[in-house]
Amino acid sequence: KAVEEKVKRIQAEVEAQIAAEEETKIKAATKMAERLKVEKETRIKATAEVVKAKTIAEEENKIRAATKMAERIKVEEDSRIKAAATEVSQRLISDRKARDRAKIIAAEEAKIKAAAGMAERTKVEKESRIKAAAEVSKRLKSDKKARDRAALE
């Protein structure tokens, strides 16, 4: 019986030692699994941060490019507006100059017509004086002839 008890005790110690070793292995495996899980989560977080940073950088680049394009379009529009304004201004100046020239030409033509009218009146007056003088001369000749005839008679 003592041997049996001793065998049982040894068997129990061996079983306890095996159980302790198994428990230690289980604890070590659990710790390793926990460490792997943490590492995996860390890698996932790091990857997510990298992807997030890349996405943010890409979005910022797109925003910068859109801003530059908008600025370029604004500059082009401003340039077109200035060119159109300059063209309209030049046209208005040109139209004003043409109107001024037309007024000057009309004034010159009016002066020429007035001078021609004055010359015509002067001509008519001169012809009228010449006719009057001729009439006076005729009358004087006629009167002289009449006096001469009367003196002869």
Steps between C-alpha positions, in 0.01 A plus 500: 500500500775741581647442158165560341463821692849601404424421136177694526685792661770496233237463234310795653821708516580413138145585398521825701835581339359419154194709576723785623713473185185493286367803685833679453493415128141620477591824680802550271290426190230741625762770564650440153153513339426822692833648388432397136151648525642829633768505228238430234277780635802732510586414139137553396493836681833601344375397154178691556698808607721472188194462275330790679811718463527411129132575446532834680811587296323405176196710595725795589676464163164492321389810693827680412466403133136615493597826670778561247262421212238735644764773535613443140139517378446818703813659348386398150151640562645824639721523191202442267294758689783755478545430128127536436487821705800638310340408168169662595685808627700523177180462297331773701801730457510420128124566469536828689789606276292409193206705634735790574643476147147490354406811702815680378426398139137611534615834647749546214231415244265750666773766481561419133124519426476826691798641309352379169166661591675822594698491174179440306328794676804719436496394132128568470543839671794584270301400189208700632726808544649448154147483350397809694812683382428390142144629533628829638754517217225428240276765648784748505581421133136520409464831685817632328365397159173667583683821604721487194193459276328778679803721462519419128144579445 
